[in-house]
Amino acid sequence: MEAVIFIGIQATGKSTFYCQRFVDTHVRLNLDMLRTRHREQILLDACLAAKQSFVVDNTNVTRAARARYIAPARAAGFRVAGYYFQSSLRDAMARNRQRRGRKAIPERGIAATQRRLELPSLEEGFDALYYVTVSGPNEFSVRGWRDTLGQPGR
């Protein structure tokens, strides 16, 4: 059983990464789809009770946002992995400009999320952390995390 928590500003490839790597094995918890925290909590509780692996596909840019998933997952015996999606604000905004309709996010919203971003650390309760970068159109590079001085591995 695995709880995967994505971390990163909007337009960094989190949902695409989910579809490529986890769609066949993990339930997706995503506020864009579920719309309310109440619905998200119902689905989270169901995954925990059923011992079903899941991915939290939200920005999760603060420790507090991540804690709402880490603590109950660990209490239920899940392995908890974090995937930090690194991107410059400029690159994320350029990708966002390629989105259409409701998928496009106001640039001020992306910038506000960037300002709140707190890098994850193993001390939060993660069993593993990974550093994800976009390496091409719908392509990703995943590396292990070095938690030295709170900086992602290079």
RATA-V159944 format. One record per helix or strand of 2 or more residues. SS is the DSSP state (h for helix, s for strand). FROM is the first residue (numbers start at 1). TO is the last residue. If there is no record, write none. Layout:
ss->SS from->FROM to->TO
ss->SS from->FROM to->TO
This chain:
ss->s from->2 to->7
ss->h from->14 to->21
ss->s from->27 to->29
ss->h from->31 to->34
ss->h from->37 to->50
ss->s from->54 to->56
ss->h from->63 to->75
ss->s from->79 to->85
ss->h from->89 to->97
ss->h from->101 to->103
ss->h from->107 to->116
ss->h from->122 to->124
ss->s from->128 to->136
ss->s from->139 to->144
ss->h from->148 to->150
